[in-house]
Amino acid sequence: QVRLVESGGGLVKPGGSLRLSCVVSGFTFRDFYMSWIRQAPGKGLEWVSYISGTSGYIKYADSVRGRFTISRDNAKNSLYLQMSSLRAEDTAVYYCARDADPPLVYGMDVWGQGTTVTVSS
Amino acid sequence: QSALTQPPSVSAAPGQKVTISCFGGSSNIGNNYVSWYQQLPETAPKLLIYENNQRPSGIPDRFSASKSGTSATLDITALQTGDEADYYCGTWDSTLSIGVFGGGTKLTVL
């Protein structure tokens, strides 16, 4: 059974850091590109970042570039999003999704349940 | 403001058909395949359509989509109350090198 499970969300103060994880099962993780997508409360979906299977190709949305770092550990079937210099506008549910190259073109066909990040003092 | 433009809401009666539009530009929809997602209340998004008009296994043929130039459309026929959800289009912007979603369309089945 193909499954993605996010964790690591929580309440953090502005300027703080947080690391999200996404553990996958049911497919050969290293063969797939992966994306992070977020959804602010009451808002639409926003693509955040994307990483190739070998970590050789990485892209970020302008809103997070320089503050967020995507990475993966294929041996642990895990995807990560290191978030720093967090702002109130980063408050959102963060989803990981299985993707292809380029993102969204061939469809994000598997999604996690999401993890909530709240940035507030 | 989203890179792709969708109507904020659409509505129709059970059994009827609804069309959701998604407008973009030459760097995104005009040059790449489009995918569509359904997000039921309080759940994660789900892939409905990929490569403009392909349905993943398990998606009923009541859901269909097409692309023409820099716009795409999602059609839902024989509407059911269970189709009430937010629908998003998405693609890649080849100039900006970013993924882009539409702002989402809330479907109400009256």
gemmi code that builds the backbone of each chain (N, CA, C; Angstrom):
import gemmi

chains = {
    "A": [
        ("GLN", (0.845, -1.187, 0.000), (0.000, 0.000, 0.000), (0.891, 1.251, 0.000)),
        ("VAL", (0.680, 2.096, -0.978), (1.464, 3.315, -1.070), (0.994, 4.310, -0.015)),
        ("ARG", (1.939, 4.850, 0.738), (1.573, 5.729, 1.834), (2.644, 6.767, 2.086)),
        ("LEU", (2.191, 7.992, 2.398), (3.083, 9.083, 2.797), (2.592, 9.597, 4.140)),
        ("VAL", (3.485, 9.733, 5.111), (3.093, 10.200, 6.433), (4.010, 11.344, 6.854)),
        ("GLU", (3.414, 12.533, 6.976), (4.172, 13.709, 7.406), (4.175, 13.821, 8.924)),
        ("SER", (5.208, 14.476, 9.427), (5.288, 14.776, 10.854), (6.210, 15.983, 11.043)),
        ("GLY", (6.236, 16.486, 12.266), (7.153, 17.569, 12.585), (6.525, 18.940, 12.703)),
        ("GLY", (5.241, 19.042, 12.375), (4.586, 20.332, 12.502), (4.404, 20.736, 13.959)),
        ("GLY", (4.043, 21.993, 14.160), (3.823, 22.481, 15.516), (3.769, 23.986, 15.557)),
        ("LEU", (3.796, 24.513, 16.773), (3.761, 25.952, 17.002), (5.194, 26.461, 17.160)),
        ("VAL", (5.538, 27.490, 16.417), (6.889, 28.053, 16.483), (6.788, 29.573, 16.431)),
        ("LYS", (7.707, 30.240, 17.087), (7.709, 31.709, 17.107), (8.290, 32.265, 15.796)),
        ("PRO", (7.876, 33.462, 15.429), (8.475, 34.090, 14.237), (9.981, 34.135, 14.361)),
        ("GLY", (10.647, 33.806, 13.258), (12.100, 33.747, 13.256), (12.656, 32.380, 13.630)),
        ("GLY", (11.791, 31.503, 14.089), (12.223, 30.180, 14.515), (12.377, 29.197, 13.366)),
        ("SER", (12.703, 27.967, 13.729), (12.950, 26.913, 12.750), (12.137, 25.679, 13.087)),
        ("LEU", (11.939, 24.858, 12.057), (11.192, 23.629, 12.203), (11.618, 22.692, 11.084)),
        ("ARG", (11.630, 21.387, 11.355), (11.964, 20.416, 10.325), (10.807, 19.447, 10.153)),
        ("LEU", (10.267, 19.421, 8.951), (9.194, 18.492, 8.627), (9.776, 17.231, 8.012)),
        ("SER", (9.116, 16.106, 8.276), (9.514, 14.830, 7.701), (8.329, 14.205, 6.982)),
        ("CYS", (8.646, 13.394, 6.008), (7.625, 12.655, 5.262), (8.201, 11.269, 5.020)),
        ("VAL", (7.635, 10.274, 5.686), (8.104, 8.902, 5.538), (7.194, 8.181, 4.548)),
        ("VAL", (7.789, 7.518, 3.576), (6.998, 6.878, 2.534), (7.126, 5.362, 2.642)),
        ("SER", (6.139, 4.677, 2.101), (6.160, 3.224, 2.038), (5.331, 2.774, 0.854)),
        ("GLY", (5.619, 1.556, 0.396), (4.808, 0.970, -0.662), (5.303, 1.219, -2.074)),
        ("PHE", (6.403, 1.939, -2.230), (6.968, 2.143, -3.563), (8.472, 2.414, -3.421)),
        ("THR", (9.170, 2.346, -4.548), (10.618, 2.551, -4.545), (10.900, 4.045, -4.511)),
        ("PHE", (11.135, 4.561, -3.348), (11.226, 5.995, -3.086), (12.228, 6.692, -3.996)),
        ("ARG", (13.405, 6.067, -4.182), (14.482, 6.742, -4.911), (14.138, 6.963, -6.390)),
        ("ASP", (13.120, 6.277, -6.875), (12.750, 6.392, -8.291), (11.857, 7.598, -8.572)),
        ("PHE", (11.435, 8.296, -7.524), (10.433, 9.340, -7.702), (10.909, 10.712, -7.236)),
        ("TYR", (10.525, 11.734, -7.999), (10.617, 13.094, -7.542), (9.560, 13.280, -6.442)),
        ("MET", (9.803, 14.213, -5.549), (8.872, 14.499, -4.461), (8.703, 16.007, -4.318)),
        ("SER", (7.503, 16.415, -3.938), (7.225, 17.832, -3.725), (6.636, 18.083, -2.344)),
        ("TRP", (6.819, 19.307, -1.882), (6.101, 19.830, -0.724), (5.121, 20.890, -1.236)),
        ("ILE", (3.922, 20.837, -0.696), (2.864, 21.789, -1.033), (2.272, 22.258, 0.294)),
        ("ARG", (1.852, 23.511, 0.350), (1.240, 23.987, 1.584), (-0.097, 24.665, 1.313)),
        ("GLN", (-0.878, 24.773, 2.370), (-2.207, 25.386, 2.267), (-2.459, 26.202, 3.517)),
        ("ALA", (-2.418, 27.514, 3.377), (-2.708, 28.403, 4.494), (-4.182, 28.272, 4.883)),
        ("PRO", (-4.523, 28.598, 6.116), (-5.912, 28.459, 6.572), (-6.899, 29.185, 5.653)),
        ("GLY", (-7.865, 28.437, 5.140), (-8.886, 29.016, 4.282), (-8.416, 29.420, 2.892)),
        ("LYS", (-7.193, 29.046, 2.546), (-6.635, 29.449, 1.249), (-6.410, 28.247, 0.338)),
        ("GLY", (-5.886, 28.515, -0.852), (-5.652, 27.470, -1.827), (-4.292, 26.803, -1.664)),
        ("LEU", (-4.000, 25.908, -2.593), (-2.745, 25.178, -2.571), (-1.612, 26.039, -3.115)),
        ("GLU", (-0.438, 25.892, -2.493), (0.755, 26.603, -2.949), (1.901, 25.600, -3.053)),
        ("TRP", (2.476, 25.455, -4.235), (3.651, 24.614, -4.405), (4.828, 25.258, -3.688)),
        ("VAL", (5.601, 24.459, -2.938), (6.682, 24.990, -2.118), (8.052, 24.614, -2.662)),
        ("SER", (8.247, 23.305, -2.912), (9.570, 22.863, -3.318), (9.473, 21.474, -3.926)),
        ("TYR", (10.599, 21.031, -4.521), (10.592, 19.791, -5.294), (12.021, 19.280, -5.381)),
        ("ILE", (12.181, 17.958, -5.330), (13.502, 17.359, -5.333), (13.481, 16.100, -6.188)),
        ("SER", (14.527, 15.894, -6.944), (14.638, 14.700, -7.776), (15.022, 13.496, -6.931)),
        ("GLY", (14.966, 12.330, -7.529), (15.248, 11.100, -6.811), (16.670, 11.017, -6.262)),
        ("THR", (17.596, 11.609, -6.966), (18.996, 11.585, -6.538), (19.406, 12.838, -5.788)),
        ("SER", (18.443, 13.742, -5.578), (18.684, 15.038, -4.931), (19.501, 15.983, -5.803)),
        ("GLY", (19.694, 15.625, -7.068), (20.492, 16.460, -7.940), (19.746, 17.641, -8.528)),
        ("TYR", (18.444, 17.629, -8.414), (17.633, 18.699, -8.997), (16.642, 19.168, -7.955)),
        ("ILE", (16.742, 20.429, -7.579), (15.912, 21.010, -6.526), (15.419, 22.374, -6.978)),
        ("LYS", (14.160, 22.657, -6.686), (13.585, 23.967, -6.991), (12.754, 24.430, -5.790)),
        ("TYR", (12.626, 25.764, -5.673), (11.845, 26.358, -4.593), (10.925, 27.447, -5.142)),
        ("ALA", (9.810, 27.646, -4.447), (8.983, 28.813, -4.704), (9.722, 30.061, -4.224)),
        ("ASP", (9.434, 31.189, -4.860), (10.100, 32.434, -4.468), (9.835, 32.767, -2.999)),
        ("SER", (8.659, 32.419, -2.507), (8.254, 32.781, -1.150), (9.075, 32.084, -0.077)),
        ("VAL", (9.782, 31.008, -0.419), (10.533, 30.257, 0.597), (12.014, 30.127, 0.265)),
        ("ARG", (12.407, 30.507, -0.943), (13.803, 30.346, -1.363), (14.722, 31.110, -0.417)),
        ("GLY", (15.783, 30.437, 0.016), (16.728, 31.038, 0.950), (16.383, 30.796, 2.407)),
        ("ARG", (15.164, 30.352, 2.678), (14.736, 30.079, 4.064), (14.433, 28.603, 4.289)),
        ("PHE", (13.950, 27.927, 3.257), (13.597, 26.512, 3.372), (14.601, 25.678, 2.588)),
        ("THR", (14.840, 24.466, 3.091), (15.730, 23.534, 2.397), (15.067, 22.169, 2.320)),
        ("ILE", (14.914, 21.675, 1.112), (14.358, 20.339, 0.904), (15.503, 19.345, 0.807)),
        ("SER", (15.290, 18.154, 1.336), (16.291, 17.095, 1.239), (15.594, 15.754, 1.355)),
        ("ARG", (16.341, 14.697, 1.116), (15.791, 13.358, 1.212), (16.876, 12.385, 1.607)),
        ("ASP", (16.453, 11.286, 2.236), (17.347, 10.192, 2.581), (16.707, 8.932, 2.005)),
        ("ASN", (17.198, 8.497, 0.869), (16.585, 7.354, 0.199), (16.735, 6.059, 1.004)),
        ("ALA", (17.773, 5.970, 1.800), (17.953, 4.779, 2.637), (16.900, 4.688, 3.727)),
        ("LYS", (16.369, 5.851, 4.115), (15.352, 5.884, 5.175), (13.952, 6.136, 4.614)),
        ("ASN", (13.852, 6.144, 3.278), (12.546, 6.410, 2.633), (11.912, 7.682, 3.190)),
        ("SER", (12.717, 8.713, 3.325), (12.240, 9.929, 3.983), (12.572, 11.191, 3.205)),
        ("LEU", (11.616, 12.090, 3.223), (11.727, 13.422, 2.629), (11.673, 14.428, 3.761)),
        ("TYR", (12.421, 15.520, 3.623), (12.463, 16.518, 4.678), (12.258, 17.926, 4.128)),
        ("LEU", (11.799, 18.802, 5.019), (11.745, 20.225, 4.694), (12.231, 20.967, 5.937)),
        ("GLN", (13.431, 21.504, 5.851), (13.982, 22.318, 6.929), (13.541, 23.756, 6.712)),
        ("MET", (12.815, 24.283, 7.678), (12.265, 25.628, 7.557), (12.916, 26.537, 8.592)),
        ("SER", (13.441, 27.663, 8.162), (14.050, 28.611, 9.092), (13.530, 30.016, 8.797)),
        ("SER", (13.858, 30.940, 9.693), (13.380, 32.329, 9.573), (11.882, 32.354, 9.294)),
        ("LEU", (11.154, 31.558, 10.060), (9.726, 31.409, 9.805), (8.958, 32.697, 10.068)),
        ("ARG", (7.939, 32.899, 9.245), (7.090, 34.091, 9.304), (5.643, 33.676, 9.537)),
        ("ALA", (4.831, 34.616, 9.954), (3.419, 34.315, 10.172), (2.779, 33.766, 8.900)),
        ("GLU", (3.207, 34.264, 7.761), (2.612, 33.824, 6.490), (3.026, 32.411, 6.074)),
        ("ASP", (3.916, 31.790, 6.837), (4.271, 30.387, 6.598), (3.299, 29.444, 7.305)),
        ("THR", (2.400, 29.993, 8.094), (1.392, 29.180, 8.777), (0.530, 28.464, 7.750)),
        ("ALA", (0.495, 27.144, 7.826), (-0.208, 26.360, 6.812), (-0.184, 24.885, 7.183)),
        ("VAL", (-0.999, 24.119, 6.492), (-0.860, 22.667, 6.472), (0.134, 22.351, 5.360)),
        ("TYR", (1.135, 21.547, 5.687), (2.169, 21.177, 4.718), (1.960, 19.730, 4.304)),
        ("TYR", (1.866, 19.517, 2.998), (1.697, 18.188, 2.433), (2.948, 17.778, 1.659)),
        ("CYS", (3.300, 16.517, 1.743), (4.268, 15.968, 0.801), (3.484, 15.179, -0.241)),
        ("ALA", (4.033, 15.104, -1.429), (3.344, 14.404, -2.510), (4.361, 13.774, -3.448)),
        ("ARG", (3.998, 12.619, -3.984), (4.822, 11.965, -4.980), (4.630, 12.688, -6.305)),
        ("ASP", (5.705, 12.939, -7.007), (5.632, 13.800, -8.184), (6.477, 13.225, -9.308)),
        ("ALA", (6.647, 13.998, -10.349), (7.469, 13.617, -11.500), (8.197, 14.868, -11.971)),
        ("ASP", (8.804, 14.793, -13.123), (9.589, 15.913, -13.614), (8.996, 16.449, -14.911)),
        ("PRO", (8.624, 17.729, -14.965), (8.628, 18.717, -13.890), (7.409, 18.555, -12.986)),
        ("PRO", (7.399, 19.220, -11.830), (6.297, 19.021, -10.877), (4.956, 19.423, -11.464)),
        ("LEU", (3.931, 18.701, -11.057), (2.531, 18.972, -11.390), (2.155, 18.600, -12.821)),
        ("VAL", (3.092, 18.417, -13.684), (2.775, 18.177, -15.085), (2.177, 16.783, -15.291)),
        ("TYR", (2.772, 15.784, -14.657), (2.281, 14.414, -14.804), (1.406, 14.004, -13.630)),
        ("GLY", (1.112, 14.944, -12.748), (0.198, 14.680, -11.660), (0.893, 14.243, -10.398)),
        ("MET", (0.514, 14.872, -9.284), (0.975, 14.428, -7.962), (-0.002, 13.344, -7.539)),
        ("ASP", (0.395, 12.096, -7.656), (-0.573, 11.022, -7.559), (-0.766, 10.438, -6.170)),
        ("VAL", (0.121, 10.751, -5.247), (-0.034, 10.288, -3.873), (0.299, 11.446, -2.944)),
        ("TRP", (-0.582, 11.676, -1.961), (-0.405, 12.769, -1.010), (-0.417, 12.229, 0.416)),
        ("GLY", (0.322, 12.895, 1.276), (0.215, 12.596, 2.694), (-1.006, 13.270, 3.290)),
        ("GLN", (-1.200, 13.077, 4.572), (-2.369, 13.633, 5.256), (-2.137, 15.073, 5.705)),
        ("GLY", (-0.885, 15.515, 5.676), (-0.543, 16.886, 6.036), (-0.115, 17.025, 7.487)),
        ("THR", (0.730, 18.024, 7.732), (1.141, 18.372, 9.080), (1.022, 19.885, 9.221)),
        ("THR", (0.510, 20.338, 10.360), (0.190, 21.754, 10.536), (1.331, 22.521, 11.187)),
        ("VAL", (1.707, 23.615, 10.550), (2.725, 24.522, 11.078), (2.056, 25.849, 11.409)),
        ("THR", (2.228, 26.291, 12.648), (1.673, 27.572, 13.080), (2.820, 28.455, 13.559)),
        ("VAL", (2.953, 29.612, 12.940), (4.002, 30.558, 13.310), (3.334, 31.732, 14.020)),
        ("SER", (3.569, 31.818, 15.323), (2.908, 32.848, 16.117), (3.688, 33.084, 17.397)),
        ("SER", (3.654, 34.321, 17.863), (4.327, 34.633, 19.122), (3.392, 34.431, 20.304)),
    ],
    "B": [
        ("GLN", (-2.087, 36.396, -5.374), (-2.741, 36.142, -6.654), (-2.092, 34.935, -7.332)),
        ("SER", (-2.920, 33.953, -7.706), (-2.417, 32.730, -8.288), (-2.004, 32.947, -9.729)),
        ("ALA", (-1.033, 32.109, -10.173), (-0.577, 32.204, -11.559), (-1.642, 31.698, -12.522)),
        ("LEU", (-2.459, 30.765, -12.061), (-3.544, 30.229, -12.866), (-4.865, 30.746, -12.292)),
        ("THR", (-5.786, 31.116, -13.184), (-7.036, 31.736, -12.754), (-8.208, 30.780, -12.878)),
        ("GLN", (-8.880, 30.549, -11.774), (-10.087, 29.731, -11.740), (-11.224, 30.565, -11.170)),
        ("PRO", (-12.459, 30.237, -11.526), (-13.590, 30.905, -10.864), (-13.634, 30.478, -9.410)),
        ("PRO", (-13.961, 31.396, -8.482), (-13.975, 31.034, -7.059), (-15.011, 29.973, -6.733)),
        ("SER", (-16.128, 29.972, -7.452), (-17.182, 29.028, -7.138), (-18.016, 28.716, -8.368)),
        ("VAL", (-18.578, 27.522, -8.350), (-19.554, 27.097, -9.340), (-20.601, 26.282, -8.597)),
        ("SER", (-21.788, 26.188, -9.189), (-22.830, 25.385, -8.561), (-23.744, 24.814, -9.624)),
        ("ALA", (-24.360, 23.709, -9.283), (-25.319, 23.066, -10.172), (-26.124, 22.062, -9.354)),
        ("ALA", (-27.196, 21.604, -9.928), (-28.063, 20.660, -9.238), (-27.566, 19.232, -9.429)),
        ("PRO", (-27.956, 18.331, -8.545), (-27.600, 16.912, -8.729), (-28.051, 16.420, -10.095)),
        ("GLY", (-27.175, 15.632, -10.733), (-27.485, 15.102, -12.040), (-27.077, 15.985, -13.193)),
        ("GLN", (-26.810, 17.244, -12.890), (-26.423, 18.183, -13.933), (-24.923, 18.118, -14.198)),
        ("LYS", (-24.487, 18.966, -15.143), (-23.070, 19.039, -15.517), (-22.504, 20.402, -15.121)),
        ("VAL", (-21.246, 20.414, -14.732), (-20.584, 21.674, -14.411), (-19.214, 21.699, -15.086)),
        ("THR", (-18.791, 22.881, -15.462), (-17.478, 23.065, -16.079), (-16.674, 24.059, -15.261)),
        ("ILE", (-15.442, 23.691, -14.948), (-14.538, 24.567, -14.211), (-13.386, 24.937, -15.134)),
        ("SER", (-13.151, 26.224, -15.276), (-12.105, 26.704, -16.169), (-10.825, 27.038, -15.413)),
        ("CYS", (-9.731, 27.029, -16.147), (-8.415, 27.331, -15.582), (-7.637, 28.071, -16.667)),
        ("PHE", (-7.347, 29.351, -16.416), (-6.669, 30.181, -17.408), (-5.238, 30.463, -16.979)),
        ("GLY", (-4.321, 30.316, -17.915), (-2.921, 30.586, -17.627), (-2.271, 31.369, -18.742)),
        ("GLY", (-1.004, 31.022, -19.014), (-0.272, 31.713, -20.057), (0.604, 30.769, -20.846)),
        ("SER", (1.373, 31.345, -21.742), (2.193, 30.530, -22.637), (3.308, 29.795, -21.900)),
        ("SER", (3.747, 30.328, -20.769), (4.856, 29.700, -20.043), (4.396, 28.562, -19.150)),
        ("ASN", (3.097, 28.481, -18.882), (2.627, 27.399, -18.000), (1.690, 26.468, -18.764)),
        ("ILE", (0.407, 26.766, -18.793), (-0.527, 25.871, -19.479), (-0.173, 25.742, -20.954)),
        ("GLY", (0.252, 26.838, -21.563), (0.554, 26.795, -22.995), (1.687, 25.873, -23.363)),
        ("ASN", (2.534, 25.516, -22.389), (3.706, 24.702, -22.716), (3.831, 23.419, -21.920)),
        ("ASN", (2.872, 23.129, -21.074), (2.958, 21.941, -20.209), (1.597, 21.287, -20.036)),
        ("TYR", (1.634, 20.008, -19.673), (0.407, 19.314, -19.316), (-0.187, 19.927, -18.049)),
        ("VAL", (-1.488, 19.768, -17.901), (-2.213, 20.259, -16.729), (-2.732, 19.073, -15.921)),
        ("SER", (-2.709, 19.198, -14.600), (-3.325, 18.204, -13.725), (-4.420, 18.880, -12.902)),
        ("TRP", (-5.373, 18.079, -12.458), (-6.503, 18.572, -11.654), (-6.602, 17.771, -10.360)),
        ("TYR", (-6.995, 18.459, -9.293), (-7.080, 17.856, -7.970), (-8.424, 18.175, -7.328)),
        ("GLN", (-8.937, 17.200, -6.599), (-10.160, 17.372, -5.819), (-9.790, 17.355, -4.345)),
        ("GLN", (-10.270, 18.338, -3.607), (-10.041, 18.370, -2.165), (-11.383, 18.410, -1.450)),
        ("LEU", (-11.761, 17.271, -0.906), (-12.971, 17.212, -0.088), (-12.704, 17.919, 1.234)),
        ("PRO", (-13.747, 18.366, 1.900), (-13.556, 19.108, 3.156), (-12.690, 18.350, 4.155)),
        ("GLU", (-11.727, 19.052, 4.697), (-10.857, 18.523, 5.757), (-10.047, 17.297, 5.339)),
        ("THR", (-9.749, 17.173, 4.047), (-8.933, 16.064, 3.583), (-7.809, 16.573, 2.685)),
        ("ALA", (-6.843, 15.705, 2.405), (-5.763, 16.060, 1.497), (-6.274, 16.058, 0.059)),
        ("PRO", (-5.641, 16.819, -0.807), (-6.026, 16.784, -2.222), (-5.834, 15.399, -2.816)),
        ("LYS", (-6.578, 15.159, -3.893), (-6.536, 13.869, -4.583), (-6.429, 14.131, -6.077)),
        ("LEU", (-5.557, 13.389, -6.746), (-5.377, 13.570, -8.181), (-6.604, 13.081, -8.935)),
        ("LEU", (-7.156, 13.946, -9.771), (-8.319, 13.614, -10.589), (-7.944, 13.377, -12.050)),
        ("ILE", (-7.075, 14.246, -12.547), (-6.711, 14.245, -13.963), (-5.223, 14.555, -14.073)),
        ("TYR", (-4.522, 13.848, -14.961), (-3.128, 14.174, -15.252), (-2.926, 14.224, -16.765)),
        ("GLU", (-1.862, 14.849, -17.184), (-1.555, 14.982, -18.615), (-2.760, 15.486, -19.405)),
        ("ASN", (-3.364, 16.526, -18.897), (-4.492, 17.254, -19.511), (-5.835, 16.541, -19.427)),
        ("ASN", (-5.835, 15.221, -19.689), (-7.128, 14.552, -19.843), (-7.133, 13.088, -19.432)),
        ("GLN", (-6.099, 12.652, -18.719), (-6.007, 11.251, -18.316), (-6.512, 11.063, -16.890)),
        ("ARG", (-7.303, 10.023, -16.688), (-7.817, 9.731, -15.360), (-7.024, 8.607, -14.714)),
        ("PRO", (-6.595, 8.792, -13.455), (-5.979, 7.668, -12.729), (-7.025, 6.576, -12.539)),
        ("SER", (-6.545, 5.387, -12.303), (-7.481, 4.301, -12.045), (-8.323, 4.625, -10.813)),
        ("GLY", (-9.592, 4.316, -10.909), (-10.501, 4.576, -9.794), (-11.267, 5.879, -9.908)),
        ("ILE", (-10.864, 6.745, -10.822), (-11.597, 7.999, -11.028), (-12.692, 7.753, -12.062)),
        ("PRO", (-13.939, 8.003, -11.695), (-15.033, 7.705, -12.632), (-15.001, 8.594, -13.875)),
        ("ASP", (-15.564, 8.069, -14.972), (-15.529, 8.818, -16.222), (-16.499, 9.999, -16.225)),
        ("ARG", (-17.171, 10.246, -15.110), (-17.958, 11.484, -14.980), (-17.028, 12.703, -14.954)),
        ("PHE", (-15.765, 12.446, -14.621), (-14.763, 13.510, -14.574), (-13.947, 13.462, -15.876)),
        ("SER", (-13.938, 14.567, -16.599), (-13.146, 14.643, -17.814), (-12.562, 16.040, -17.924)),
        ("ALA", (-11.507, 16.166, -18.718), (-10.837, 17.453, -18.821), (-10.215, 17.604, -20.194)),
        ("SER", (-9.919, 18.841, -20.532), (-9.286, 19.134, -21.812), (-8.429, 20.379, -21.673)),
        ("LYS", (-7.618, 20.615, -22.683), (-6.767, 21.801, -22.720), (-6.775, 22.361, -24.133)),
        ("SER", (-6.807, 23.682, -24.203), (-6.727, 24.348, -25.488), (-5.922, 25.630, -25.321)),
        ("GLY", (-4.782, 25.690, -25.980), (-3.946, 26.886, -25.862), (-3.465, 27.105, -24.449)),
        ("THR", (-3.870, 28.232, -23.872), (-3.425, 28.579, -22.524), (-4.529, 28.425, -21.492)),
        ("SER", (-5.524, 27.609, -21.803), (-6.581, 27.358, -20.826), (-6.926, 25.880, -20.779)),
        ("ALA", (-7.486, 25.476, -19.656), (-7.900, 24.095, -19.450), (-9.276, 24.085, -18.802)),
        ("THR", (-9.999, 23.005, -18.992), (-11.311, 22.891, -18.368), (-11.500, 21.505, -17.779)),
        ("LEU", (-12.217, 21.462, -16.673), (-12.617, 20.222, -16.016), (-14.130, 20.141, -16.098)),
        ("ASP", (-14.632, 19.042, -16.614), (-16.074, 18.804, -16.684), (-16.454, 17.696, -15.714)),
        ("ILE", (-17.531, 17.929, -14.998), (-18.083, 16.908, -14.115), (-19.535, 16.733, -14.503)),
        ("THR", (-19.891, 15.517, -14.905), (-21.270, 15.244, -15.298), (-21.966, 14.421, -14.223)),
        ("ALA", (-23.271, 14.318, -14.358), (-24.083, 13.541, -13.423), (-23.684, 13.850, -11.980)),
        ("LEU", (-23.727, 15.136, -11.647), (-23.263, 15.599, -10.337), (-23.925, 14.869, -9.183)),
        ("GLN", (-23.104, 14.615, -8.164), (-23.579, 13.987, -6.936), (-23.226, 14.915, -5.775)),
        ("THR", (-23.970, 14.785, -4.688), (-23.677, 15.619, -3.519), (-22.262, 15.358, -3.011)),
        ("GLY", (-21.780, 14.153, -3.211), (-20.420, 13.819, -2.778), (-19.323, 14.483, -3.592)),
        ("ASP", (-19.695, 15.152, -4.681), (-18.718, 15.874, -5.489), (-18.423, 17.260, -4.927)),
        ("GLU", (-19.185, 17.670, -3.910), (-18.933, 18.983, -3.307), (-17.522, 19.013, -2.726)),
        ("ALA", (-16.723, 19.907, -3.256), (-15.308, 19.947, -2.897), (-14.679, 21.181, -3.531)),
        ("ASP", (-13.417, 21.380, -3.221), (-12.620, 22.387, -3.919), (-11.812, 21.684, -5.005)),
        ("TYR", (-11.739, 22.313, -6.167), (-11.027, 21.743, -7.298), (-9.908, 22.686, -7.728)),
        ("TYR", (-8.727, 22.115, -7.954), (-7.561, 22.911, -8.309), (-6.926, 22.393, -9.598)),
        ("CYS", (-6.519, 23.310, -10.453), (-5.682, 22.959, -11.585), (-4.231, 23.263, -11.221)),
        ("GLY", (-3.302, 22.593, -11.887), (-1.898, 22.831, -11.600), (-1.034, 22.473, -12.786)),
        ("THR", (0.102, 23.116, -12.886), (1.065, 22.805, -13.920), (2.414, 23.406, -13.553)),
        ("TRP", (3.352, 23.319, -14.453), (4.692, 23.860, -14.263), (4.821, 25.133, -15.095)),
        ("ASP", (5.492, 26.124, -14.537), (5.785, 27.326, -15.302), (7.236, 27.227, -15.773)),
        ("SER", (7.412, 27.040, -17.061), (8.746, 26.787, -17.622), (9.650, 28.023, -17.568)),
        ("THR", (9.074, 29.208, -17.546), (9.880, 30.428, -17.491), (10.328, 30.719, -16.063)),
        ("LEU", (9.403, 30.613, -15.128), (9.713, 30.897, -13.724), (10.343, 29.699, -13.015)),
        ("SER", (10.256, 28.511, -13.613), (10.752, 27.266, -13.001), (10.134, 27.047, -11.629)),
        ("ILE", (8.819, 27.143, -11.581), (8.088, 26.880, -10.348), (6.812, 26.122, -10.689)),
        ("GLY", (6.312, 25.378, -9.708), (4.994, 24.780, -9.851), (3.938, 25.826, -9.563)),
        ("VAL", (2.823, 25.752, -10.260), (1.755, 26.730, -10.063), (0.406, 26.030, -9.971)),
        ("PHE", (-0.415, 26.526, -9.064), (-1.788, 26.049, -8.907), (-2.736, 27.195, -9.232)),
        ("GLY", (-3.950, 26.830, -9.613), (-5.008, 27.811, -9.659), (-5.466, 28.110, -8.241)),
        ("GLY", (-6.273, 29.162, -8.098), (-6.723, 29.561, -6.782), (-7.762, 28.642, -6.177)),
        ("GLY", (-8.274, 27.727, -6.982), (-9.265, 26.784, -6.494), (-10.682, 27.229, -6.794)),
        ("THR", (-11.543, 26.247, -7.045), (-12.961, 26.497, -7.317), (-13.783, 25.637, -6.383)),
        ("LYS", (-14.669, 26.281, -5.633), (-15.544, 25.553, -4.721), (-16.803, 25.142, -5.472)),
        ("LEU", (-17.035, 23.838, -5.540), (-18.221, 23.304, -6.198), (-19.305, 23.047, -5.167)),
        ("THR", (-20.456, 23.630, -5.404), (-21.629, 23.374, -4.576), (-22.662, 22.635, -5.410)),
        ("VAL", (-23.134, 21.524, -4.890), (-24.183, 20.759, -5.559), (-25.477, 21.059, -4.814)),
        ("LEU", (-26.323, 21.826, -5.461), (-27.503, 22.389, -4.802), (-28.561, 21.333, -4.485)),
    ],
}
model = gemmi.Model(1)
for chain_id, residues in chains.items():
    chain = gemmi.Chain(chain_id)
    for i, (resn, *xyz) in enumerate(residues, 1):
        res = gemmi.Residue()
        res.name, res.seqid = resn, gemmi.SeqId(i, " ")
        for name, pos in zip(("N", "CA", "C"), xyz):
            atom = gemmi.Atom()
            atom.name, atom.element = name, gemmi.Element(name[0])
            atom.pos, atom.b_iso = gemmi.Position(*pos), 0.0
            res.add_atom(atom)
        chain.add_residue(res)
    model.add_chain(chain)
structure = gemmi.Structure()
structure.add_model(model)
structure.setup_entities()
